[in-house]
């Protein structure tokens, strides 16, 4: 948690450049993840306090500000979540085993926030990388306090253009509930 302004500027610049590169890669190589209603998974270990915002956001739209690495393999995500030893994980580190279940919503002419990086994956995984500042609908949050596990169900929110290009021009974005997309305010 460095409060140095230059640190934040450098981080923002790096993230923006990486997002630009991923969008370019997605366009050029046709690597945007476009499987409608495909289910992807992400497994993590986090404290209970980090689950509270998801509980409060149930039925609402959220934004995840970091890169989100997902897998088509539920088993891989369960491994990364520590699901097989969730009791021990909590007893030793006070962490919950968390599985994100993400339903990819996509329509023709939409631009996906997911980039297929399976060929670039170091561990030969069916990996889809969601870009920072992607929008999701929180459809359900299931927490088991006895087993120290949580399952968070998300659905991606679509877009028809690369929003960052328009934001850079000073334009605002809004959620179009009818189309279930985030778009530039007209």
N, C-alpha and C positions, 0 to 999 in steps of 0.2 A: 504494500500500500504506500507507494511513493507519491508524495504530494507535489513533486516537482512538475511544473506545467509542461516542460519540454518532454518529460516521460510520456505524458498523456498525448501530446501532439505526435510524438514518434509512433506510439501504439496505434493511434487513429490513422495515421498515414499508412502504416504497414497493413492494417486491416483493410483499409480502402483499396490499396493497391492489390492485395491478394483477392479481394472480392471482384475487382475489375478483371484480373487475370482469370479467375474462375468463370466469370460470365463470358469472357472472350473464348476460353477453352470450351465451355458448354455450347456456345454458338458454332464455333468453327468445327469442332470434332463431333457435334451432335451428341453431347454427353449429358444434356439435361435429363433428369429422371422423370419420365413421363408415363409411368405405369399408374393409371387411375385406380384408386382404391387399394393399391398395394399396401401391405402392412410391413413396417420397418420397426426395428427395435434398437434401444440404447440402454445399456446397463451401467449404473453408477452406484457409488456408495456415498451417502450424505447424511448429515445429522438431521434429526427430526425437525429442528427449527427451520431447515431449508425446505421442508415439505409444506410448511404453513402457507406460503404464498400460493401454492398450487391448490390447496384446499379452498382458500378464499376466492380463487379464480375459476372454480368449477362453473361451467356454463358461460364463461366469458372468453374474450380473445386476449392472448398474451403475446409478447414478443420475447424471443430468446436472443440475447445480445452476443452470444458466443457461437463459434462454429460448433455444430452438432454432428458428430460422427455416428452414423446409424448402420445397421446391418440387416440384411434380409434373413439372417440366421438368428432365430430366437435363442438357440443354444449358446451362441457366442455372447449375446447380450446378457443372458443369465449368468454366464461365467464371469463377465466383467462386473456384474452387480454383486457377486459374492452370495448368490441366492442359496447355494448348498450349505453354506456355513453362516447364515444370517444371525443366528443366536450368538455364536462366538464373536462375530464381527461387532455386534452391539456391546457385548460384555467387555471386549478388549479396547474398542475405539469409539463406542457410543454412536455407531453409524448404522443406518438402515440400508438394506439391500433394495435398490430402486430400479424398476424396469419401466422405461417409457415405451408405450405402444403407439406408434405414429401411423395414422392412416393418411396416405398421400392422395390428396384430392387434386386432380388435374383434368383440364379440358383442352381440346384442340385450340391452338392459338394462344394458350397461356404460356408464360415463362416460368419454369419450375425454379424453386430455390434450392432444389436438390441437384447435386452434380454426381454423376456416376464416376467414381474413381477406383473401380474394381481392378483395372489393369495397373494402376499405380500403387495399390495397397501393398504394404510391406509384408503383411501376414497372409496374403492371398485370400482375402475376405471379400464377400459380396457387400462392399462398402459404398454407402451413399453419404455424401457430405452436404449437410444443410448449411447455408450461409448465415452469417450473423445477421441479426435484425430481421429474421424471418418471423412471420405471424402464424399463430396456431390457435385453434379453438380447443379449450379444455373440456372434453366431453365427460370425463369421469376421473375420480381419484379414489383408489381403494387402498386403505391402510390396514395392515394387520399388526396390532400392537403386541400381540403375543409372540409372533414370529419375527417382528422387526423388519417387515417388508412393506413395500408400497408399489402399486402399479398405477401409472399415470397415463391416461388415454388422451391423445392429442390428434387433431386433424389439421392438416396444412390449409392455409388460406392462400388462394391464388392471386396472380397478377398477370396483366397482359403486356406489361412493359418493364424494363429494368428501371426501377424506381430511383435508384441512386443517381442516375443520369439527370433526372428531373429535379431531385432534391438539391443537387449541386447547382442548378440554375435558380434556386430559391423558391421552388414551388412546394406546396403543401400536399400531403397525402391524406386520404380518407378511406374508411371502410364502406364499400358498397354492399349492403346487406342483401339486396335483391340478387346480385350476381355472385356473392360470396368471394369478393376480390378486394384487394387494396389497390387503389388507383390514385392518380393525380387529381387534385381538386380542380374543377373547371371554373 
